[in-house]
Each structure stands twice: as structure tokens, then as C-alpha cells.
Amino acid sequence: MFLDTDFTCKACPKYCKECTDATTCITCRNGFILTAEKKCRSCSILCSECLSNSVITCSSCSNGLELLNGVCVPCPNNCNTCSGGTCSQCANGYTLNDKFVCVLACQLPCATCATNLPTVCTSCYGSATLTAGICNVKASCNTDSSCTECGQGLNFYLDSGKCLQCPTINSCLQCNPNDITSCTLCVEGYFVSSAASCSECGLGCKSCTSEAACNVCQPGYILPESSGICLKCT
């Protein structure tokens, strides 16, 4: 924002971080550089920042890329941060194993799972029972109303010592025990909307907290730093 001659605050030009008037930028947002004409010009799509005299020479990179000699090169698969080609932090939905490889993280209702098999459980939360890699609600506690919890991601809720099935909500993994018509956790590719239902993530997004806040992209897309939007690789 800048203070105009009529003593009102007005928006800076697009992509400006700071400006003196409606046409003159002082600094730019990440991913843009300031030109001689005091405009903000975008860096190469892979750069989060670039040199002031070259939009294709990166000075820092987006998540999943490593800076080598002014060029952003991909980290190993499903890795957000790496050095020398070795991953140090995985993308959401993945976990780093003892060989520094990002493997799929377990999905609910699993507490732990087989390597790279996120839905094949090796243990379950709470009193849920494990049968052939699948977690199920412990039904025996319903007979005497002695249930104390119902696991996670099984879409059951606790009521008067019994585990009861949540109503069907499209793409919902877990309903709210205080309001069973609303969702608190959605399947991958969906997020809990303001209406407490599950809405689909944006194009190219695998996991998100809102339509415009993606944290993991589908293959063939990249996530520029702090953008929240997946862009198709070119």
C-alpha cells in the first residue's frame, strides 16, 4: 500500500512488495525482480528468487529443488529439501526412511504401515483391532458399553460407551463427535470446507488445506514457494 496525494491508502502495482505510487515499485515479492523501469518481472518458474540482471539465473529455489550454479535442479522424488542430491525433508504425505529415501507415509486408520504401502496397516490406533493389514473398530466393547475411544479415521464416534458409525459424508474419513453431520478429516485430495464438508483440492494438487493452499502436488506439477498453487511443469 502507498499513501496517495488524496491522503488515502491505495494498493501497489501487481507483484510489488513496496511502492511509492501506483506505477513505481521499490521491492518485489518472492519470485520477482525489480527492473530498471521500477516494475516487477517474474523469475523463471523454477526460481523462488533470481538475480537482478537475469530472470533465468536463480538465487534460491522452490520446494523440491536444489540450487546448483544458479540453476534449480530437482531433489529426489517426493523430497522438499535436499543437499547434494540427498533428501533431508520429505513432502507432506511422505516420510524419510533410514536410507534417506522418501516413502509414502501411513494413511489413517493405520498407526504404522508396510513400507510404501500406506493403507496396509501393521498397527492401529487405540483399541482398534488389526486383521490382515486392516484396522477395524473393536466391536466387543459395544456389547457392554465399555468403549473409551474408536480409533482414528474409521468414521466411528463414541457415544455412551459405544462406537457408532458416522453418517455418510462424501470423501470424509472422520465425522465430528459433537456434530456427526460435519466432517473433521477428508480423504487425500480433499479438504474440510467452511461448511464442514469435503471439497476437492485445486488442479494438480494431491493434498491441501484449502483450494488455494496446496502442500503436495500431483506428478508433473511443482509448487512454487509460498504460492499454494500447483503449476504444470513445462
Contacts in CASP RR format, 6 or more apart in sequence:
PFRMAT RR
TARGET T0000
AUTHOR 0000-0000-0000
METHOD contacts of the structure
MODEL  1
MFLDTDFTCKACPKYCKECTDATTCITCRNGFILTAEKKCRSCSILCSEC
LSNSVITCSSCSNGLELLNGVCVPCPNNCNTCSGGTCSQCANGYTLNDKF
VCVLACQLPCATCATNLPTVCTSCYGSATLTAGICNVKASCNTDSSCTEC
GQGLNFYLDSGKCLQCPTINSCLQCNPNDITSCTLCVEGYFVSSAASCSE
CGLGCKSCTSEAACNVCQPGYILPESSGICLKCT
1 9 0 8 1.000
1 10 0 8 1.000
1 11 0 8 1.000
1 12 0 8 1.000
2 9 0 8 1.000
2 10 0 8 1.000
2 12 0 8 1.000
2 19 0 8 1.000
2 20 0 8 1.000
2 21 0 8 1.000
2 22 0 8 1.000
3 9 0 8 1.000
4 10 0 8 1.000
4 21 0 8 1.000
4 22 0 8 1.000
10 22 0 8 1.000
12 18 0 8 1.000
12 19 0 8 1.000
12 22 0 8 1.000
12 25 0 8 1.000
13 19 0 8 1.000
13 22 0 8 1.000
13 23 0 8 1.000
13 24 0 8 1.000
13 25 0 8 1.000
13 39 0 8 1.000
13 40 0 8 1.000
14 40 0 8 1.000
15 25 0 8 1.000
15 28 0 8 1.000
15 29 0 8 1.000
15 32 0 8 1.000
15 40 0 8 1.000
15 42 0 8 1.000
16 25 0 8 1.000
16 26 0 8 1.000
16 27 0 8 1.000
16 28 0 8 1.000
16 29 0 8 1.000
16 40 0 8 1.000
17 25 0 8 1.000
17 26 0 8 1.000
17 27 0 8 1.000
17 28 0 8 1.000
17 29 0 8 1.000
18 25 0 8 1.000
18 26 0 8 1.000
18 27 0 8 1.000
19 25 0 8 1.000
19 26 0 8 1.000
20 26 0 8 1.000
23 38 0 8 1.000
24 38 0 8 1.000
25 34 0 8 1.000
25 38 0 8 1.000
25 39 0 8 1.000
25 40 0 8 1.000
26 34 0 8 1.000
26 38 0 8 1.000
27 34 0 8 1.000
28 34 0 8 1.000
28 40 0 8 1.000
29 40 0 8 1.000
30 48 0 8 1.000
30 49 0 8 1.000
30 225 0 8 1.000
30 226 0 8 1.000
31 42 0 8 1.000
31 43 0 8 1.000
31 47 0 8 1.000
31 48 0 8 1.000
31 49 0 8 1.000
31 50 0 8 1.000
31 224 0 8 1.000
31 225 0 8 1.000
32 40 0 8 1.000
32 41 0 8 1.000
32 42 0 8 1.000
32 43 0 8 1.000
33 40 0 8 1.000
33 41 0 8 1.000
33 43 0 8 1.000
33 49 0 8 1.000
33 50 0 8 1.000
33 51 0 8 1.000
33 52 0 8 1.000
33 55 0 8 1.000
34 40 0 8 1.000
34 41 0 8 1.000
34 52 0 8 1.000
35 41 0 8 1.000
41 55 0 8 1.000
42 55 0 8 1.000
43 49 0 8 1.000
43 50 0 8 1.000
43 55 0 8 1.000
43 56 0 8 1.000
43 58 0 8 1.000
44 50 0 8 1.000
44 55 0 8 1.000
44 56 0 8 1.000
44 58 0 8 1.000
44 72 0 8 1.000
45 222 0 8 1.000
45 224 0 8 1.000
45 231 0 8 1.000
45 234 0 8 1.000
46 58 0 8 1.000
46 61 0 8 1.000
46 62 0 8 1.000
46 65 0 8 1.000
46 72 0 8 1.000
46 222 0 8 1.000
47 55 0 8 1.000
47 56 0 8 1.000
47 58 0 8 1.000
47 59 0 8 1.000
47 60 0 8 1.000
47 61 0 8 1.000
47 62 0 8 1.000
47 72 0 8 1.000
48 58 0 8 1.000
48 60 0 8 1.000
48 61 0 8 1.000
48 62 0 8 1.000
48 224 0 8 1.000
48 225 0 8 1.000
48 226 0 8 1.000
49 58 0 8 1.000
49 59 0 8 1.000
49 60 0 8 1.000
50 56 0 8 1.000
50 57 0 8 1.000
50 58 0 8 1.000
50 59 0 8 1.000
51 57 0 8 1.000
51 58 0 8 1.000
51 59 0 8 1.000
57 70 0 8 1.000
57 71 0 8 1.000
58 67 0 8 1.000
58 70 0 8 1.000
58 71 0 8 1.000
58 72 0 8 1.000
59 67 0 8 1.000
59 70 0 8 1.000
60 67 0 8 1.000
60 225 0 8 1.000
61 67 0 8 1.000
61 72 0 8 1.000
61 225 0 8 1.000
62 72 0 8 1.000
62 222 0 8 1.000
62 223 0 8 1.000
62 224 0 8 1.000
62 225 0 8 1.000
63 80 0 8 1.000
63 81 0 8 1.000
63 91 0 8 1.000
63 223 0 8 1.000
63 225 0 8 1.000
64 74 0 8 1.000
64 75 0 8 1.000
64 79 0 8 1.000
64 80 0 8 1.000
64 81 0 8 1.000
64 82 0 8 1.000
64 91 0 8 1.000
64 222 0 8 1.000
65 72 0 8 1.000
65 73 0 8 1.000
65 74 0 8 1.000
65 75 0 8 1.000
65 222 0 8 1.000
66 72 0 8 1.000
66 73 0 8 1.000
66 74 0 8 1.000
66 75 0 8 1.000
66 82 0 8 1.000
66 83 0 8 1.000
66 84 0 8 1.000
66 85 0 8 1.000
75 81 0 8 1.000
75 82 0 8 1.000
75 85 0 8 1.000
75 87 0 8 1.000
76 82 0 8 1.000
76 85 0 8 1.000
76 86 0 8 1.000
76 87 0 8 1.000
76 101 0 8 1.000
76 102 0 8 1.000
77 102 0 8 1.000
78 90 0 8 1.000
78 91 0 8 1.000
78 94 0 8 1.000
78 102 0 8 1.000
79 87 0 8 1.000
79 88 0 8 1.000
79 89 0 8 1.000
79 90 0 8 1.000
79 91 0 8 1.000
79 94 0 8 1.000
79 102 0 8 1.000
80 89 0 8 1.000
80 90 0 8 1.000
80 91 0 8 1.000
81 87 0 8 1.000
81 88 0 8 1.000
81 89 0 8 1.000
82 88 0 8 1.000
86 100 0 8 1.000
87 96 0 8 1.000
87 100 0 8 1.000
87 101 0 8 1.000
87 102 0 8 1.000
88 96 0 8 1.000
88 100 0 8 1.000
89 96 0 8 1.000
90 96 0 8 1.000
90 102 0 8 1.000
90 105 0 8 1.000
91 102 0 8 1.000
91 215 0 8 1.000
91 216 0 8 1.000
92 207 0 8 1.000
92 215 0 8 1.000
92 216 0 8 1.000
93 104 0 8 1.000
93 105 0 8 1.000
93 207 0 8 1.000
93 216 0 8 1.000
94 102 0 8 1.000
94 103 0 8 1.000
94 104 0 8 1.000
94 105 0 8 1.000
95 102 0 8 1.000
95 103 0 8 1.000
95 104 0 8 1.000
95 105 0 8 1.000
96 102 0 8 1.000
96 103 0 8 1.000
97 103 0 8 1.000
97 115 0 8 1.000
103 115 0 8 1.000
103 116 0 8 1.000
104 116 0 8 1.000
104 117 0 8 1.000
104 118 0 8 1.000
105 118 0 8 1.000
106 112 0 8 1.000
106 113 0 8 1.000
106 118 0 8 1.000
106 121 0 8 1.000
107 113 0 8 1.000
107 118 0 8 1.000
107 119 0 8 1.000
107 188 0 8 1.000
108 125 0 8 1.000
108 152 0 8 1.000
108 153 0 8 1.000
108 154 0 8 1.000
108 173 0 8 1.000
108 174 0 8 1.000
108 185 0 8 1.000
109 121 0 8 1.000
109 124 0 8 1.000
109 125 0 8 1.000
109 128 0 8 1.000
109 135 0 8 1.000
109 151 0 8 1.000
109 152 0 8 1.000
109 153 0 8 1.000
109 154 0 8 1.000
110 118 0 8 1.000
110 119 0 8 1.000
110 120 0 8 1.000
110 121 0 8 1.000
110 122 0 8 1.000
110 123 0 8 1.000
110 124 0 8 1.000
110 135 0 8 1.000
111 121 0 8 1.000
111 123 0 8 1.000
111 124 0 8 1.000
111 125 0 8 1.000
111 126 0 8 1.000
111 135 0 8 1.000
112 121 0 8 1.000
112 122 0 8 1.000
112 123 0 8 1.000
113 119 0 8 1.000
113 120 0 8 1.000
113 121 0 8 1.000
113 122 0 8 1.000
114 120 0 8 1.000
114 122 0 8 1.000
120 133 0 8 1.000
121 130 0 8 1.000
121 133 0 8 1.000
121 134 0 8 1.000
121 135 0 8 1.000
122 130 0 8 1.000
122 133 0 8 1.000
123 130 0 8 1.000
124 130 0 8 1.000
124 135 0 8 1.000
124 151 0 8 1.000
125 135 0 8 1.000
125 151 0 8 1.000
125 152 0 8 1.000
126 149 0 8 1.000
126 151 0 8 1.000
127 138 0 8 1.000
127 141 0 8 1.000
127 147 0 8 1.000
127 148 0 8 1.000
127 149 0 8 1.000
127 150 0 8 1.000
127 151 0 8 1.000
128 135 0 8 1.000
128 136 0 8 1.000
128 137 0 8 1.000
128 138 0 8 1.000
128 150 0 8 1.000
128 151 0 8 1.000
128 154 0 8 1.000
129 135 0 8 1.000
129 136 0 8 1.000
129 137 0 8 1.000
129 138 0 8 1.000
135 151 0 8 1.000
135 154 0 8 1.000
136 154 0 8 1.000
137 150 0 8 1.000
137 151 0 8 1.000
137 154 0 8 1.000
137 156 0 8 1.000
137 163 0 8 1.000
138 147 0 8 1.000
138 163 0 8 1.000
139 163 0 8 1.000
141 147 0 8 1.000
141 148 0 8 1.000
141 161 0 8 1.000
141 162 0 8 1.000
141 163 0 8 1.000
142 161 0 8 1.000
142 162 0 8 1.000
142 163 0 8 1.000
145 160 0 8 1.000
145 161 0 8 1.000
145 162 0 8 1.000
146 161 0 8 1.000
147 158 0 8 1.000
147 161 0 8 1.000
147 162 0 8 1.000
147 163 0 8 1.000
148 158 0 8 1.000
148 161 0 8 1.000
149 158 0 8 1.000
150 156 0 8 1.000
150 157 0 8 1.000
150 158 0 8 1.000
150 163 0 8 1.000
152 174 0 8 1.000
153 173 0 8 1.000
153 174 0 8 1.000
153 185 0 8 1.000
154 174 0 8 1.000
155 165 0 8 1.000
155 166 0 8 1.000
155 172 0 8 1.000
155 173 0 8 1.000
155 174 0 8 1.000
155 175 0 8 1.000
156 163 0 8 1.000
156 164 0 8 1.000
156 165 0 8 1.000
156 166 0 8 1.000
157 163 0 8 1.000
157 164 0 8 1.000
157 166 0 8 1.000
157 175 0 8 1.000
157 176 0 8 1.000
157 177 0 8 1.000
157 180 0 8 1.000
158 164 0 8 1.000
158 177 0 8 1.000
159 177 0 8 1.000
166 172 0 8 1.000
166 174 0 8 1.000
166 175 0 8 1.000
166 180 0 8 1.000
167 175 0 8 1.000
167 180 0 8 1.000
167 181 0 8 1.000
169 175 0 8 1.000
169 181 0 8 1.000
169 182 0 8 1.000
169 183 0 8 1.000
169 197 0 8 1.000
169 198 0 8 1.000
170 197 0 8 1.000
170 198 0 8 1.000
171 186 0 8 1.000
171 187 0 8 1.000
171 190 0 8 1.000
171 198 0 8 1.000
171 200 0 8 1.000
172 183 0 8 1.000
172 185 0 8 1.000
172 186 0 8 1.000
172 187 0 8 1.000
172 197 0 8 1.000
172 198 0 8 1.000
173 183 0 8 1.000
173 185 0 8 1.000
173 186 0 8 1.000
173 187 0 8 1.000
174 183 0 8 1.000
174 184 0 8 1.000
174 185 0 8 1.000
175 181 0 8 1.000
175 182 0 8 1.000
175 183 0 8 1.000
175 184 0 8 1.000
176 182 0 8 1.000
176 183 0 8 1.000
176 184 0 8 1.000
176 196 0 8 1.000
179 196 0 8 1.000
181 196 0 8 1.000
182 196 0 8 1.000
182 197 0 8 1.000
183 192 0 8 1.000
183 196 0 8 1.000
183 197 0 8 1.000
183 198 0 8 1.000
184 192 0 8 1.000
184 196 0 8 1.000
185 192 0 8 1.000
186 192 0 8 1.000
186 198 0 8 1.000
187 198 0 8 1.000
188 206 0 8 1.000
188 207 0 8 1.000
189 200 0 8 1.000
189 201 0 8 1.000
189 205 0 8 1.000
189 206 0 8 1.000
189 207 0 8 1.000
189 208 0 8 1.000
190 198 0 8 1.000
190 199 0 8 1.000
190 200 0 8 1.000
190 201 0 8 1.000
191 198 0 8 1.000
191 199 0 8 1.000
191 201 0 8 1.000
191 208 0 8 1.000
191 209 0 8 1.000
191 210 0 8 1.000
191 211 0 8 1.000
192 198 0 8 1.000
193 199 0 8 1.000
199 211 0 8 1.000
200 211 0 8 1.000
201 207 0 8 1.000
201 208 0 8 1.000
201 211 0 8 1.000
201 214 0 8 1.000
202 208 0 8 1.000
202 211 0 8 1.000
202 212 0 8 1.000
202 214 0 8 1.000
202 229 0 8 1.000
202 230 0 8 1.000
203 230 0 8 1.000
204 214 0 8 1.000
204 217 0 8 1.000
204 218 0 8 1.000
204 221 0 8 1.000
204 230 0 8 1.000
204 232 0 8 1.000
205 214 0 8 1.000
205 216 0 8 1.000
205 217 0 8 1.000
205 218 0 8 1.000
205 221 0 8 1.000
205 230 0 8 1.000
206 214 0 8 1.000
206 216 0 8 1.000
206 217 0 8 1.000
206 218 0 8 1.000
207 214 0 8 1.000
207 215 0 8 1.000
207 216 0 8 1.000
208 214 0 8 1.000
208 215 0 8 1.000
208 216 0 8 1.000
208 228 0 8 1.000
209 215 0 8 1.000
212 228 0 8 1.000
212 229 0 8 1.000
213 228 0 8 1.000
214 223 0 8 1.000
214 228 0 8 1.000
214 229 0 8 1.000
214 230 0 8 1.000
215 223 0 8 1.000
215 228 0 8 1.000
216 223 0 8 1.000
217 223 0 8 1.000
217 230 0 8 1.000
218 230 0 8 1.000
220 232 0 8 1.000
220 233 0 8 1.000
221 230 0 8 1.000
221 231 0 8 1.000
221 232 0 8 1.000
221 233 0 8 1.000
222 230 0 8 1.000
222 231 0 8 1.000
222 233 0 8 1.000
223 229 0 8 1.000
223 230 0 8 1.000
223 231 0 8 1.000
224 231 0 8 1.000
END
